[in-house]
Amino acid sequence: MKNILTRGGIEFLAVFLGIALSFYMEEWQTEKDNEDKKDQYLSDLINTLEVDIEQIDKLLKTLINSDKLIAVIQTDIDKNHTTHSDADILKKLLDIEVGFSFFPQDGIFNQLISTGSFELIKNVELKNILLKMYNHQKQRNYATSTEIDHFNIRFRNEILDKFRVSFNYNSLDGAFYGSRTINQYKFSQTYYMSNAFYGLLSQANLYGNMYTRQLRDIEKSYFTALLLTKNEITK
């Protein structure tokens, strides 16, 4: 009888351990699958961050170039339009761009959130920087971009209207929306030398510098997130 009970106990223990091991292996596999999924999302996020950083870099170059062009034009006005020709000034005016906006790609971040993979990220600093980028900085960027876009429409219309400019457009050229070549124009010396036009240039310069500062802050966050994401995957 004792041997039967002992044998029965061993069999029960073996069955119990087998079930427990099965549950453990299933849970371990689930955790591994979730970790693999998280790492895949983070790998995709790295690609997205790199593309967005490249976009920011192009925008910064455009804004910095626009700032230089505005300075050249205002200097020409200060010198009574004696340093550049009408055609050269109009070309520079059309090259001024303060209305290009940064559009972050947030699809991968949204997938991290919706699938629960975000909570599996171990680095708290990475989680905080991603929340900052795709919430606060994103909303702030859209608000600023909208204001500047409205101004840029007025700025562009003023140039085309006051200087009666027509141009040819090449949609395949340029970093963002194509390039323009002046076809014909009627240069308004009176408007060019007016306080209204000078003030319009100063406002464009203010918006350009304001957006440049904001993009640099965003870019800094992106570089930090990129480094932390790479470290998260290699752990």
PyRosetta script that sets phi, psi and omega in degrees:
from pyrosetta import init, pose_from_sequence

init()
pose = pose_from_sequence("MKNILTRGGIEFLAVFLGIALSFYMEEWQTEKDNEDKKDQYLSDLINTLEVDIEQIDKLLKTLINSDKLIAVIQTDIDKNHTTHSDADILKKLLDIEVGFSFFPQDGIFNQLISTGSFELIKNVELKNILLKMYNHQKQRNYATSTEIDHFNIRFRNEILDKFRVSFNYNSLDGAFYGSRTINQYKFSQTYYMSNAFYGLLSQANLYGNMYTRQLRDIEKSYFTALLLTKNEITK")
pose.set_psi(1, -43.4)
pose.set_omega(1, -179.9)
pose.set_phi(2, -61.6)
pose.set_psi(2, -40.7)
pose.set_omega(2, 179.6)
pose.set_phi(3, -65.1)
pose.set_psi(3, -36.8)
pose.set_omega(3, 179.1)
pose.set_phi(4, -64.8)
pose.set_psi(4, -45.1)
pose.set_omega(4, 179.3)
pose.set_phi(5, -63.2)
pose.set_psi(5, -40.4)
pose.set_omega(5, 179.2)
pose.set_phi(6, -63.9)
pose.set_psi(6, -44.1)
pose.set_omega(6, -179.9)
pose.set_phi(7, -64.5)
pose.set_psi(7, -40.4)
pose.set_omega(7, 178.7)
pose.set_phi(8, -64.5)
pose.set_psi(8, -38.9)
pose.set_omega(8, 178.3)
pose.set_phi(9, -64.2)
pose.set_psi(9, -41.2)
pose.set_omega(9, 179.9)
pose.set_phi(10, -64.8)
pose.set_psi(10, -41.5)
pose.set_omega(10, 180.0)
pose.set_phi(11, -64.7)
pose.set_psi(11, -41.6)
pose.set_omega(11, 177.9)
pose.set_phi(12, -61.6)
pose.set_psi(12, -44.2)
pose.set_omega(12, 179.9)
pose.set_phi(13, -62.7)
pose.set_psi(13, -39.9)
pose.set_omega(13, -179.9)
pose.set_phi(14, -64.5)
pose.set_psi(14, -42.5)
pose.set_omega(14, 178.9)
pose.set_phi(15, -64.9)
pose.set_psi(15, -43.7)
pose.set_omega(15, -179.5)
pose.set_phi(16, -61.0)
pose.set_psi(16, -47.0)
pose.set_omega(16, 179.3)
pose.set_phi(17, -63.6)
pose.set_psi(17, -36.3)
pose.set_omega(17, 179.2)
pose.set_phi(18, -64.6)
pose.set_psi(18, -43.3)
pose.set_omega(18, 178.1)
pose.set_phi(19, -65.9)
pose.set_psi(19, -43.9)
pose.set_omega(19, 179.9)
pose.set_phi(20, -61.4)
pose.set_psi(20, -42.8)
pose.set_omega(20, 179.5)
pose.set_phi(21, -64.3)
pose.set_psi(21, -37.9)
pose.set_omega(21, 179.0)
pose.set_phi(22, -63.4)
pose.set_psi(22, -44.7)
pose.set_omega(22, 178.0)
pose.set_phi(23, -63.1)
pose.set_psi(23, -40.9)
pose.set_omega(23, -179.8)
pose.set_phi(24, -62.9)
pose.set_psi(24, -46.0)
pose.set_omega(24, -179.3)
pose.set_phi(25, -64.4)
pose.set_psi(25, -37.6)
pose.set_omega(25, 179.1)
pose.set_phi(26, -66.4)
pose.set_psi(26, -42.8)
pose.set_omega(26, 178.8)
pose.set_phi(27, -66.1)
pose.set_psi(27, -41.7)
pose.set_omega(27, 178.8)
pose.set_phi(28, -61.8)
pose.set_psi(28, -41.5)
pose.set_omega(28, 180.0)
pose.set_phi(29, -66.3)
pose.set_psi(29, -38.7)
pose.set_omega(29, 178.2)
pose.set_phi(30, -63.5)
pose.set_psi(30, -45.0)
pose.set_omega(30, 178.7)
pose.set_phi(31, -63.1)
pose.set_psi(31, -39.8)
pose.set_omega(31, 179.2)
pose.set_phi(32, -65.7)
pose.set_psi(32, -42.2)
pose.set_omega(32, 178.7)
pose.set_phi(33, -62.5)
pose.set_psi(33, -40.7)
pose.set_omega(33, 178.9)
pose.set_phi(34, -66.5)
pose.set_psi(34, -39.5)
pose.set_omega(34, 177.5)
pose.set_phi(35, -64.8)
pose.set_psi(35, -42.3)
pose.set_omega(35, 178.4)
pose.set_phi(36, -62.6)
pose.set_psi(36, -41.0)
pose.set_omega(36, 179.6)
pose.set_phi(37, -65.0)
pose.set_psi(37, -42.3)
pose.set_omega(37, 178.6)
pose.set_phi(38, -61.5)
pose.set_psi(38, -45.2)
pose.set_omega(38, -179.8)
pose.set_phi(39, -63.5)
pose.set_psi(39, -34.4)
pose.set_omega(39, 178.3)
pose.set_phi(40, -68.0)
pose.set_psi(40, -42.3)
pose.set_omega(40, 176.6)
pose.set_phi(41, -62.6)
pose.set_psi(41, -40.4)
pose.set_omega(41, 179.8)
pose.set_phi(42, -67.6)
pose.set_psi(42, -35.1)
pose.set_omega(42, 175.3)
pose.set_phi(43, -63.2)
pose.set_psi(43, -42.4)
pose.set_omega(43, 176.6)
pose.set_phi(44, -65.3)
pose.set_psi(44, -36.4)
pose.set_omega(44, 179.2)
pose.set_phi(45, -64.1)
pose.set_psi(45, -38.6)
pose.set_omega(45, 177.6)
pose.set_phi(46, -57.8)
pose.set_psi(46, -46.0)
pose.set_omega(46, 179.0)
pose.set_phi(47, -61.6)
pose.set_psi(47, -41.2)
pose.set_omega(47, 179.8)
pose.set_phi(48, -64.7)
pose.set_psi(48, -44.3)
pose.set_omega(48, 179.7)
pose.set_phi(49, -61.8)
pose.set_psi(49, -40.9)
pose.set_omega(49, -179.8)
pose.set_phi(50, -65.2)
pose.set_psi(50, -40.3)
pose.set_omega(50, 177.7)
pose.set_phi(51, -65.9)
pose.set_psi(51, -41.7)
pose.set_omega(51, -180.0)
pose.set_phi(52, -67.1)
pose.set_psi(52, -37.4)
pose.set_omega(52, 177.5)
pose.set_phi(53, -63.5)
pose.set_psi(53, -39.7)
pose.set_omega(53, 177.0)
pose.set_phi(54, -63.4)
pose.set_psi(54, -40.3)
pose.set_omega(54, 177.7)
pose.set_phi(55, -63.2)
pose.set_psi(55, -44.4)
pose.set_omega(55, 179.2)
pose.set_phi(56, -61.4)
pose.set_psi(56, -41.7)
pose.set_omega(56, -179.2)
pose.set_phi(57, -61.1)
pose.set_psi(57, -42.1)
pose.set_omega(57, 178.4)
pose.set_phi(58, -65.8)
pose.set_psi(58, -40.0)
pose.set_omega(58, 178.0)
pose.set_phi(59, -63.8)
pose.set_psi(59, -42.7)
pose.set_omega(59, 179.1)
pose.set_phi(60, -62.1)
pose.set_psi(60, -41.6)
pose.set_omega(60, 178.2)
pose.set_phi(61, -62.8)
pose.set_psi(61, -40.3)
pose.set_omega(61, 178.7)
pose.set_phi(62, -64.8)
pose.set_psi(62, -43.8)
pose.set_omega(62, -179.6)
pose.set_phi(63, -66.8)
pose.set_psi(63, -41.5)
pose.set_omega(63, 179.7)
pose.set_phi(64, -65.2)
pose.set_psi(64, -40.9)
pose.set_omega(64, 177.3)
pose.set_phi(65, -64.2)
pose.set_psi(65, -39.7)
pose.set_omega(65, 178.7)
pose.set_phi(66, -63.5)
pose.set_psi(66, -39.1)
pose.set_omega(66, 178.0)
pose.set_phi(67, -60.9)
pose.set_psi(67, -41.6)
pose.set_omega(67, 178.5)
pose.set_phi(68, -66.3)
pose.set_psi(68, -40.3)
pose.set_omega(68, -179.6)
pose.set_phi(69, -65.0)
pose.set_psi(69, -41.2)
pose.set_omega(69, 178.4)
pose.set_phi(70, -62.3)
pose.set_psi(70, -41.2)
pose.set_omega(70, 178.7)
pose.set_phi(71, -62.5)
pose.set_psi(71, -41.2)
pose.set_omega(71, 179.3)
pose.set_phi(72, -64.2)
pose.set_psi(72, -44.1)
pose.set_omega(72, -178.2)
pose.set_phi(73, -67.2)
pose.set_psi(73, -43.8)
pose.set_omega(73, 179.5)
pose.set_phi(74, -66.1)
pose.set_psi(74, -33.4)
pose.set_omega(74, 175.2)
pose.set_phi(75, -65.4)
pose.set_psi(75, -40.2)
pose.set_omega(75, 177.4)
pose.set_phi(76, -63.3)
pose.set_psi(76, -39.7)
pose.set_omega(76, 177.3)
pose.set_phi(77, -65.3)
pose.set_psi(77, -42.9)
pose.set_omega(77, 178.4)
pose.set_phi(78, -59.1)
pose.set_psi(78, -28.7)
pose.set_omega(78, -179.7)
pose.set_phi(79, -101.3)
pose.set_psi(79, 26.1)
pose.set_omega(79, 175.6)
pose.set_phi(80, 57.9)
pose.set_psi(80, 38.1)
pose.set_omega(80, 174.9)
pose.set_phi(81, 57.7)
pose.set_psi(81, 48.7)
pose.set_omega(81, -178.4)
pose.set_phi(82, -112.0)
pose.set_psi(82, -3.8)
pose.set_omega(82, -174.4)
pose.set_phi(83, -104.4)
pose.set_psi(83, -16.9)
pose.set_omega(83, -178.7)
pose.set_phi(84, -141.3)
pose.set_psi(84, 151.9)
pose.set_omega(84, 179.0)
pose.set_phi(85, -77.0)
pose.set_psi(85, 165.8)
pose.set_omega(85, 177.6)
pose.set_phi(86, -58.4)
pose.set_psi(86, -47.1)
pose.set_omega(86, -177.5)
pose.set_phi(87, -62.8)
pose.set_psi(87, -39.8)
pose.set_omega(87, -179.2)
pose.set_phi(88, -66.5)
pose.set_psi(88, -40.9)
pose.set_omega(88, 179.5)
pose.set_phi(89, -64.2)
pose.set_psi(89, -43.5)
pose.set_omega(89, -179.8)
pose.set_phi(90, -65.5)
pose.set_psi(90, -37.7)
pose.set_omega(90, 177.0)
pose.set_phi(91, -61.6)
pose.set_psi(91, -43.5)
pose.set_omega(91, 179.4)
pose.set_phi(92, -64.8)
pose.set_psi(92, -39.5)
pose.set_omega(92, 179.6)
pose.set_phi(93, -61.4)
pose.set_psi(93, -42.3)
pose.set_omega(93, -179.4)
pose.set_phi(94, -70.5)
pose.set_psi(94, -21.4)
pose.set_omega(94, 178.8)
pose.set_phi(95, -84.9)
pose.set_psi(95, -8.9)
pose.set_omega(95, 177.4)
pose.set_phi(96, -75.3)
pose.set_psi(96, 124.0)
pose.set_omega(96, -179.5)
pose.set_phi(97, -135.4)
pose.set_psi(97, 109.9)
pose.set_omega(97, 175.2)
pose.set_phi(98, -116.2)
pose.set_psi(98, 2.0)
pose.set_omega(98, -175.1)
pose.set_phi(99, -102.5)
pose.set_psi(99, 2.6)
pose.set_omega(99, 176.1)
pose.set_phi(100, -72.1)
pose.set_psi(100, 132.3)
pose.set_omega(100, -175.4)
pose.set_phi(101, -111.6)
pose.set_psi(101, 154.5)
pose.set_omega(101, 175.7)
pose.set_phi(102, -91.5)
pose.set_psi(102, 124.7)
pose.set_omega(102, 178.4)
pose.set_phi(103, -114.4)
pose.set_psi(103, 98.4)
pose.set_omega(103, -178.5)
pose.set_phi(104, -66.8)
pose.set_psi(104, 143.5)
pose.set_omega(104, 175.8)
pose.set_phi(105, -90.1)
pose.set_psi(105, 107.0)
pose.set_omega(105, -173.3)
pose.set_phi(106, -108.3)
pose.set_psi(106, 10.7)
pose.set_omega(106, -177.1)
pose.set_phi(107, -60.7)
pose.set_psi(107, -45.0)
pose.set_omega(107, -178.3)
pose.set_phi(108, -67.7)
pose.set_psi(108, -40.3)
pose.set_omega(108, 177.4)
pose.set_phi(109, -60.5)
pose.set_psi(109, -42.8)
pose.set_omega(109, 179.0)
pose.set_phi(110, -63.4)
pose.set_psi(110, -35.5)
pose.set_omega(110, 177.0)
pose.set_phi(111, -68.0)
pose.set_psi(111, -38.9)
pose.set_omega(111, 176.4)
pose.set_phi(112, -58.4)
pose.set_psi(112, -41.7)
pose.set_omega(112, -179.1)
pose.set_phi(113, -70.4)
pose.set_psi(113, -49.9)
pose.set_omega(113, -173.3)
pose.set_phi(114, -67.6)
pose.set_psi(114, -28.8)
pose.set_omega(114, -178.2)
pose.set_phi(115, -91.7)
pose.set_psi(115, -5.8)
pose.set_omega(115, -178.3)
pose.set_phi(116, 83.9)
pose.set_psi(116, -0.4)
pose.set_omega(116, -178.6)
pose.set_phi(117, -67.2)
pose.set_psi(117, -26.7)
pose.set_omega(117, 180.0)
pose.set_phi(118, -58.8)
pose.set_psi(118, -38.7)
pose.set_omega(118, -177.8)
pose.set_phi(119, -69.1)
pose.set_psi(119, -17.5)
pose.set_omega(119, 179.5)
pose.set_phi(120, -83.4)
pose.set_psi(120, -9.3)
pose.set_omega(120, 177.8)
pose.set_phi(121, -66.5)
pose.set_psi(121, 126.4)
pose.set_omega(121, -174.8)
pose.set_phi(122, -81.0)
pose.set_psi(122, -35.1)
pose.set_omega(122, -175.2)
pose.set_phi(123, -79.0)
pose.set_psi(123, 112.3)
pose.set_omega(123, -177.5)
pose.set_phi(124, -65.4)
pose.set_psi(124, -35.9)
pose.set_omega(124, 179.9)
pose.set_phi(125, -62.6)
pose.set_psi(125, -39.8)
pose.set_omega(125, 178.2)
pose.set_phi(126, -64.0)
pose.set_psi(126, -44.1)
pose.set_omega(126, 179.5)
pose.set_phi(127, -61.6)
pose.set_psi(127, -41.2)
pose.set_omega(127, -179.0)
pose.set_phi(128, -67.2)
pose.set_psi(128, -41.9)
pose.set_omega(128, -177.8)
pose.set_phi(129, -69.1)
pose.set_psi(129, -35.4)
pose.set_omega(129, 177.7)
pose.set_phi(130, -67.8)
pose.set_psi(130, -41.5)
pose.set_omega(130, 177.4)
pose.set_phi(131, -63.6)
pose.set_psi(131, -38.6)
pose.set_omega(131, 178.6)
pose.set_phi(132, -65.8)
pose.set_psi(132, -45.0)
pose.set_omega(132, -177.2)
pose.set_phi(133, -64.4)
pose.set_psi(133, -46.6)
pose.set_omega(133, -171.8)
pose.set_phi(134, -94.7)
pose.set_psi(134, 7.6)
pose.set_omega(134, 174.2)
pose.set_phi(135, -125.9)
pose.set_psi(135, -79.9)
pose.set_omega(135, -175.4)
pose.set_phi(136, -61.2)
pose.set_psi(136, -54.2)
pose.set_omega(136, -176.7)
pose.set_phi(137, -66.7)
pose.set_psi(137, -35.2)
pose.set_omega(137, 178.4)
pose.set_phi(138, -63.8)
pose.set_psi(138, -46.6)
pose.set_omega(138, -179.6)
pose.set_phi(139, -65.8)
pose.set_psi(139, -41.3)
pose.set_omega(139, 179.0)
pose.set_phi(140, -64.4)
pose.set_psi(140, -39.7)
pose.set_omega(140, 178.9)
pose.set_phi(141, -62.7)
pose.set_psi(141, -44.8)
pose.set_omega(141, -179.8)
pose.set_phi(142, -64.2)
pose.set_psi(142, -40.8)
pose.set_omega(142, -179.8)
pose.set_phi(143, -63.4)
pose.set_psi(143, -46.6)
pose.set_omega(143, 179.4)
pose.set_phi(144, -66.0)
pose.set_psi(144, -43.3)
pose.set_omega(144, -178.9)
pose.set_phi(145, -60.6)
pose.set_psi(145, -41.4)
pose.set_omega(145, -179.7)
pose.set_phi(146, -62.2)
pose.set_psi(146, -44.6)
pose.set_omega(146, 178.9)
pose.set_phi(147, -62.3)
pose.set_psi(147, -44.8)
pose.set_omega(147, -178.7)
pose.set_phi(148, -68.7)
pose.set_psi(148, -37.3)
pose.set_omega(148, 178.7)
pose.set_phi(149, -60.0)
pose.set_psi(149, -42.4)
pose.set_omega(149, 178.9)
pose.set_phi(150, -62.6)
pose.set_psi(150, -42.2)
pose.set_omega(150, 177.4)
pose.set_phi(151, -65.2)
pose.set_psi(151, -41.5)
pose.set_omega(151, -176.3)
pose.set_phi(152, -62.2)
pose.set_psi(152, -34.8)
pose.set_omega(152, 176.5)
pose.set_phi(153, -62.2)
pose.set_psi(153, -45.3)
pose.set_omega(153, 178.5)
pose.set_phi(154, -65.5)
pose.set_psi(154, -41.9)
pose.set_omega(154, 179.4)
pose.set_phi(155, -60.0)
pose.set_psi(155, -46.6)
pose.set_omega(155, -179.3)
pose.set_phi(156, -65.6)
pose.set_psi(156, -41.7)
pose.set_omega(156, 179.8)
pose.set_phi(157, -64.6)
pose.set_psi(157, -37.2)
pose.set_omega(157, 178.9)
pose.set_phi(158, -61.2)
pose.set_psi(158, -44.8)
pose.set_omega(158, -178.8)
pose.set_phi(159, -64.3)
pose.set_psi(159, -48.5)
pose.set_omega(159, -177.6)
pose.set_phi(160, -65.9)
pose.set_psi(160, -34.1)
pose.set_omega(160, -178.2)
pose.set_phi(161, -78.1)
pose.set_psi(161, -55.0)
pose.set_omega(161, -173.0)
pose.set_phi(162, -69.1)
pose.set_psi(162, -29.1)
pose.set_omega(162, -179.0)
pose.set_phi(163, -107.2)
pose.set_psi(163, 7.0)
pose.set_omega(163, 176.2)
pose.set_phi(164, 45.2)
pose.set_psi(164, 57.7)
pose.set_omega(164, -173.8)
pose.set_phi(165, -94.7)
pose.set_psi(165, 135.0)
pose.set_omega(165, 166.1)
pose.set_phi(166, -123.8)
pose.set_psi(166, 150.5)
pose.set_omega(166, -176.6)
pose.set_phi(167, -148.9)
pose.set_psi(167, 163.6)
pose.set_omega(167, 173.2)
pose.set_phi(168, -94.9)
pose.set_psi(168, 146.4)
pose.set_omega(168, -174.0)
pose.set_phi(169, -122.9)
pose.set_psi(169, 129.7)
pose.set_omega(169, 177.4)
pose.set_phi(170, -112.8)
pose.set_psi(170, 104.1)
pose.set_omega(170, -176.3)
pose.set_phi(171, -72.0)
pose.set_psi(171, -14.1)
pose.set_omega(171, -177.1)
pose.set_phi(172, -92.1)
pose.set_psi(172, -6.9)
pose.set_omega(172, -176.8)
pose.set_phi(173, -106.4)
pose.set_psi(173, 160.2)
pose.set_omega(173, 177.7)
pose.set_phi(174, 93.1)
pose.set_psi(174, 159.1)
pose.set_omega(174, -175.7)
pose.set_phi(175, -75.1)
pose.set_psi(175, -26.6)
pose.set_omega(175, -174.2)
pose.set_phi(176, -124.4)
pose.set_psi(176, -72.3)
pose.set_omega(176, -170.2)
pose.set_phi(177, -116.9)
pose.set_psi(177, 19.6)
pose.set_omega(177, 179.8)
pose.set_phi(178, 102.2)
pose.set_psi(178, -175.0)
pose.set_omega(178, -178.3)
pose.set_phi(179, -134.5)
pose.set_psi(179, 158.4)
pose.set_omega(179, -178.3)
pose.set_phi(180, -119.1)
pose.set_psi(180, 145.4)
pose.set_omega(180, 173.2)
pose.set_phi(181, -126.3)
pose.set_psi(181, 126.2)
pose.set_omega(181, -176.9)
pose.set_phi(182, -64.1)
pose.set_psi(182, 130.2)
pose.set_omega(182, 178.1)
pose.set_phi(183, -95.0)
pose.set_psi(183, -53.9)
pose.set_omega(183, 174.7)
pose.set_phi(184, -153.9)
pose.set_psi(184, 163.8)
pose.set_omega(184, -177.5)
pose.set_phi(185, -160.2)
pose.set_psi(185, 166.0)
pose.set_omega(185, 173.2)
pose.set_phi(186, -133.7)
pose.set_psi(186, 97.5)
pose.set_omega(186, -171.9)
pose.set_phi(187, -70.3)
pose.set_psi(187, 127.0)
pose.set_omega(187, 178.4)
pose.set_phi(188, -98.6)
pose.set_psi(188, 101.5)
pose.set_omega(188, -179.8)
pose.set_phi(189, -63.7)
pose.set_psi(189, -38.6)
pose.set_omega(189, -177.9)
pose.set_phi(190, -62.0)
pose.set_psi(190, -48.7)
pose.set_omega(190, -179.7)
pose.set_phi(191, -67.9)
pose.set_psi(191, -38.9)
pose.set_omega(191, -178.5)
pose.set_phi(192, -59.2)
pose.set_psi(192, -37.0)
pose.set_omega(192, -177.4)
pose.set_phi(193, -91.6)
pose.set_psi(193, 3.8)
pose.set_omega(193, -175.7)
pose.set_phi(194, -79.2)
pose.set_psi(194, 157.3)
pose.set_omega(194, 175.9)
pose.set_phi(195, -65.8)
pose.set_psi(195, -32.3)
pose.set_omega(195, -178.4)
pose.set_phi(196, -62.7)
pose.set_psi(196, -43.6)
pose.set_omega(196, -179.3)
pose.set_phi(197, -70.7)
pose.set_psi(197, -40.2)
pose.set_omega(197, 178.9)
pose.set_phi(198, -61.6)
pose.set_psi(198, -41.8)
pose.set_omega(198, 178.3)
pose.set_phi(199, -66.5)
pose.set_psi(199, -35.7)
pose.set_omega(199, 177.3)
pose.set_phi(200, -62.3)
pose.set_psi(200, -41.3)
pose.set_omega(200, 177.3)
pose.set_phi(201, -64.2)
pose.set_psi(201, -41.1)
pose.set_omega(201, 179.5)
pose.set_phi(202, -64.2)
pose.set_psi(202, -37.0)
pose.set_omega(202, 178.0)
pose.set_phi(203, -67.8)
pose.set_psi(203, -40.0)
pose.set_omega(203, 176.7)
pose.set_phi(204, -61.9)
pose.set_psi(204, -40.6)
pose.set_omega(204, 178.2)
pose.set_phi(205, -64.1)
pose.set_psi(205, -40.6)
pose.set_omega(205, 179.3)
pose.set_phi(206, -63.8)
pose.set_psi(206, -46.2)
pose.set_omega(206, 179.4)
pose.set_phi(207, -64.7)
pose.set_psi(207, -41.0)
pose.set_omega(207, 179.8)
pose.set_phi(208, -60.8)
pose.set_psi(208, -45.0)
pose.set_omega(208, 179.8)
pose.set_phi(209, -69.5)
pose.set_psi(209, -36.0)
pose.set_omega(209, 179.0)
pose.set_phi(210, -65.1)
pose.set_psi(210, -42.9)
pose.set_omega(210, -179.0)
pose.set_phi(211, -73.1)
pose.set_psi(211, -32.7)
pose.set_omega(211, 175.8)
pose.set_phi(212, -60.1)
pose.set_psi(212, -46.1)
pose.set_omega(212, 179.0)
pose.set_phi(213, -61.1)
pose.set_psi(213, -44.1)
pose.set_omega(213, -178.5)
pose.set_phi(214, -65.1)
pose.set_psi(214, -42.0)
pose.set_omega(214, 179.6)
pose.set_phi(215, -65.5)
pose.set_psi(215, -34.9)
pose.set_omega(215, 177.7)
pose.set_phi(216, -65.2)
pose.set_psi(216, -38.7)
pose.set_omega(216, 177.0)
pose.set_phi(217, -64.4)
pose.set_psi(217, -43.0)
pose.set_omega(217, 179.0)
pose.set_phi(218, -64.8)
pose.set_psi(218, -44.0)
pose.set_omega(218, -179.2)
pose.set_phi(219, -61.5)
pose.set_psi(219, -38.7)
pose.set_omega(219, 178.1)
pose.set_phi(220, -60.8)
pose.set_psi(220, -41.8)
pose.set_omega(220, 177.8)
pose.set_phi(221, -64.2)
pose.set_psi(221, -39.6)
pose.set_omega(221, -178.8)
pose.set_phi(222, -66.0)
pose.set_psi(222, -41.1)
pose.set_omega(222, 178.1)
pose.set_phi(223, -64.0)
pose.set_psi(223, -40.8)
pose.set_omega(223, 177.8)
pose.set_phi(224, -63.7)
pose.set_psi(224, -45.7)
pose.set_omega(224, 179.6)
pose.set_phi(225, -63.1)
pose.set_psi(225, -37.6)
pose.set_omega(225, 179.9)
pose.set_phi(226, -63.4)
pose.set_psi(226, -45.4)
pose.set_omega(226, 179.5)
pose.set_phi(227, -64.4)
pose.set_psi(227, -45.9)
pose.set_omega(227, -178.3)
pose.set_phi(228, -67.1)
pose.set_psi(228, -34.8)
pose.set_omega(228, 178.9)
pose.set_phi(229, -66.8)
pose.set_psi(229, -42.2)
pose.set_omega(229, 177.3)
pose.set_phi(230, -62.2)
pose.set_psi(230, -40.8)
pose.set_omega(230, 178.9)
pose.set_phi(231, -66.7)
pose.set_psi(231, -35.5)
pose.set_omega(231, -179.0)
pose.set_phi(232, -63.5)
pose.set_psi(232, -39.4)
pose.set_omega(232, -177.7)
pose.set_phi(233, -71.3)
pose.set_psi(233, -35.4)
pose.set_omega(233, -175.0)
pose.set_phi(234, -80.6)
pose.set_psi(234, -4.6)
pose.set_omega(234, -179.1)
pose.set_phi(235, -72.4)
pose.dump_pdb("model.pdb")
